[in-house]
């Protein structure tokens, strides 16, 4: 005769069966703790990678090739056991390879973590989260509606290393954007790059347009990075540097073929972002195009974790910064008068709205 068995988790009462609450799994086993541990380990994972970069582990492995721990520890002048523990943590994250006590760079490390990699992020990693101390006070920031030490208190201290670190990625994005929007087909475009940082967009466009010119704007100290970059790329003679606040500098109306807002709108809050879009519209010639690059969460703010976490990062360290959805930006572009909107993704995680100023406003 069949006898009913006790549920494997007797603390779950029969009133909590799937028929009553529609939760089929929790009647049989609890949810995994893996998401909680992933969050807990996230801090350690980041600082393991950061320490490896600070110790020049990746560059040294590029110099030595595959090696055991002892000669690498000698070259780095660190204790063997401590270095092994660190490297094993890097291997566990898939950022190095290890086989029979031989450590070596994998393809990810060669591309992103050595200082001269083709898409290096080595200088970006330390600054990408914003000031690290702000994360330890995130709850207070949420309570108070403002971080204790926003980056606006000393913008040059934060933005100079940030634009240095992001240049390689942004330049790749801007260069590959030509495959989608063909700015190189313009004969002699005039470009306005607002909040340009190291000016990766202006440089990429001028590289593709030998007769093009650019006005490059950023804060007085940050624009020094742009000055150096345009010199390195041999386009300085076609550029005007215009330092100052992009909300208040003088901008000639209907004078530009392309206006770039590259990852600046999310620092400004909703009203500031709308104001920048409106300034871009005024500056463009009829049929000129706005290129607005940023990280855009989906409408439900949960299916694009990269953009969502970037929004939290902005909240943690800026006075007004948040990320905004594709829908919000699309509506703001419409309100400003733009038409023919497109969304392109030249490289992974780097999306850009392309919007055109109509001929007849």
N, C-alpha and C positions, 0 to 999 in steps of 0.2 A: 504494500500500500504506500502511495506517495505521501511523504510528510513534508510540509513546508519548511524551508530552511530559513534561518535567521539571515537578515541582511548583513553583508560584510562589515557595515558600519552601523551598528545598532543605535548609535546616537541620532541617526537620521530617522525621524519618526515617519510613520506611514502617511501622515498628512503631507509630507514633502515629496511624495512620489511625482513622477512625470505627469501623471494624469491631473494632479492638482496644481502644480506650479510650472509645468512645461520645461523643466530642466533635467533632461534625461541623464546627464553624466554625473551630476553631484549626488544622485541617489546611489551610485555605485562606488565612486572614488572621488576624493577631493581634487580640486584643480592643482596643477603642478606649481611648485614654488619657483620654477625657473625664471619667470619674468622679474621676480623680486631679486633673485640672486644676480641676474644680469644687470639690474640697476645698481646693486651694491658693488659689484665687481667693476662697474664702469669707471669709477674713480681710479682704482688701481690700474686698470688697463691703460688709461690715458697717461698716468704718471710713469708707468713702465716705458711706454713709447717715448715720452718726453725725456726721461733719463737717458735712454739709449741715444737719442739725438744729441743731448748735451755732452755725452761722452764721446761723440763722433764714432759710434759703433758702426754705422752703415758705411760711412766714408772709409773707415779703416778696413772693413771687410772687402770693400771694392779694391783697395790697394793690395791686400794680402791674397785675395781669392779664398777658396775653401780652406778652413784651418781648424785645428783643435783649440781648446780654450787657453792653454798655457801661453803660447806665443802671442795670442791676441791680448791677454791680460798684461803681458810684459810690455807690449807696444802702447797700451793705454795707461799703464802704470796704476793698475788697480788689483785688488786681491782676486785670486782665481775663483774661490768659492762664491764670492759676491757677484762677480761677473757672470758666472755660470747660471746663478739663480735669475739674474736679470735677463740673460739671453733666452733662457727657457721660457720666461714669461712672454718675451717677444715672439718666440716660436709658437707658443700656445695661441697667439692671436693671428697666426698665419702671415706674419710679417718678416720672418726669416725661415730658412730651411735648416734642419739638423738631421744627420744620419750617422749613426755609429760615432757619436761625439765629434763629428765634423760639422761646423757651422758655416753657412754660406748665404749670400743674398739670394732671394727668390725674385721672380719677375716683378712683383709688387714693390719690393724694396728698391730694385734697380730703377723703376720708373718714378716712384713718388718720394722715396726717403733718402737717397743719396743727394748731396747738395747740388750736383750738376746733372741730375736725372732729367729726361726730356719733359716731364710734367711734375717737377719737384714740388713737394709741399713742405720741405724740411723747415723753411723759415716761417711757414704759416702756422704750424701746429701749436707753437707756444702761445700765439696771440689770438688764435681763432675763437677760443671760448670767452674772450674778454678778460678783464682783470680777475685773476683766480680768486682773490679774497671776496669778491662780490657774491660768489656762489655759496660761501659759508654763511652769508647773511641774507639768503634769498627769502626766507620767511618774513624777515623784517621789511624787506623791499615790498613784498605783497601787502603786508599790513599797512605800510606807510604810503604806498603808491609812488615810491621814489627810491632808487638805490642810495645807499649812504655815500658812496663815492662814484658818482656817474662820470663817464669818460668825458663829458662836456666840461668838467672842472679843469682838465688839462688835456685838451684834444690832441695836441701834437705828440704827447708822450705815448698815446695809444695808436693814433692813426699812422704815424710815420712807419713803425715796424709792421703795421697791418698792411699798408699798401705795398710795402716791400715784399711781404710774404705772399700776397695774393696776385702779384703781377703776372707770374708765369701762367697760372690758371686762367686769369682774365684775358691775357693776351692770346692764349690758345682759343678761348671762346670767341673773342672778337675776330680773330683771323678766320676761323672756320665759319663764322656767321656769313661770310661772303658767299659761301656755297648756297646759302638759303635766300639771301636778299640781294646779292650782286651789286654791292656798293661800288665795286671796281668798274662797273659799266658807266659810272658818272664821269664826265670829262674833267671837270675841275671843281669838285664840291667844296663848299665851305662848311666846316664842322665846328660845332660848339659842344664841348665836353665839360659838363657841370659836375663839380665834385669829383674831378677826374682821378684823384689818387696819383698813381704813376702814369696815367694817361694811356693804358693799354688799348682802349677803343680808338682814340685819336691816332695813335701810332699805327695800329693795324689798318685803319682806313687810309691813312696817308701812304702806307706801303703799297696798298692796292691802287692808289690814285696818284700817279706821279705829279700831277698838276694841282692836287688838292691843297688846301690850307686849313689851319685849325686854330681856334681860340680855346685855350685850356685854363680851367678855373679850379682852384681849391684854396684852402686856408693858407696863409703866408708861409708857414713852415713846411706844410705837406707838399706845397707846389715845388719845393726844392727837389723832391723825389722825381716829379714829372720832368723838371729841367734836366736832371741827369739822364733819365730814360730816353728823352727825345734826342739828347746828344749821342747816346750809345747807338740809337737806331738811325742816326743821320737824317733826322727830319726837323731839327731845331730851326733851320732857316725858313721853314714853312709854318712855324708856330708862333702865336702870341700868347704869353703867359699873363693871365689876368687874375691876380690873387684877390681873395675876399670871400665874403659870405654869399653863397649862390642865391639867397633870397633877395639880396639888395644890390649886387653889383650891376653896373650899367650893361644892358644887353640891347643891341640894335634890333628893332622890330623887322620882321620879314626879310631877314638877311642870311639865313642859313639853310643849307640843303639837308643837313643832318644835325639833330640835337641828341646827345647821349645823356641819359640818366642811369649810370651804371652802379647799381647796388647802393644808392643813396636814399631812395624814398623811404625805406623802412626805418631809417634813423629819425624821421621827421614827424611821425604821427600822421593821422588822417589829414588834418588841415594842411600840414606842411607838404605832404605828398601831393595833394590837390594843387597847392600853390605852385609847386615845381612843374607839374604837368601843364598848368596854365601858362607859366613863363615860357616853357618850351614851345607851346602852340603859338604864342605871340612872336617868338624869335624865328620861327620857320617861314620860309617862302611857301607860297601855294605849291602843293604837291611835294613839299619837303617831308621828311620822315623823322619821327621820334623813335629812338631805340631805348627801351626801358627794361633794364636787366635787374632781376631780383630773385628771391626765393618765394614762391607762391604756394601757400597751403591750399588743399582742396576745400570745397565748400563746407564739408563737415569737419575739417581740421583734424583728421586722424589717418588719412590714407597716404600722406606724404610726410613721414616722420622727420626727414631732414629739414623741411621748411618749417614744420611745427616747432621743433627744438630750436631752430634759429630764432623763431619768434620769442621763445622763452629766454634765449641768450640776450636778445635785444632788451627785453624787459629787465633782465638782471643788472644791466650795466649802463643803460641810457635813460634820459629823462622822459623821452616820448616814444621810444622805438618799439615797434611791433612788426610782425609780418602781416600781410594782407592777401586775401584770396584773389585768384584769377578774376572772379566775378566782380569784386570790389574795384580792382584796377580797370576792368573793362568798362564798368559804369562811369568811373572818373574820366576815362578817355573820351567816352561819349559826351559827358557833360562839358568837357573842354572844347568839343567841336571836332575831334578827330574822326576819321573814317578808315575803312579798309584795314581793320585790325587783324593782325596775325600773331600767333604765338609760336616761336621757334625754339629749338633746343640744340644749339650747335655742338655742345658736349654734355655728358651726363651731369644732371643736377643743375645745369646752367640754362635757365630759360629767359627768353627776351621777348617782350611785346614789341611789335613793329606796327606803328600807326601812322597814317598819312594825313596831312593837313589838306582838306579839299581845296580845289581851285577857287570855288565861289563860296565864301563864308556866309 
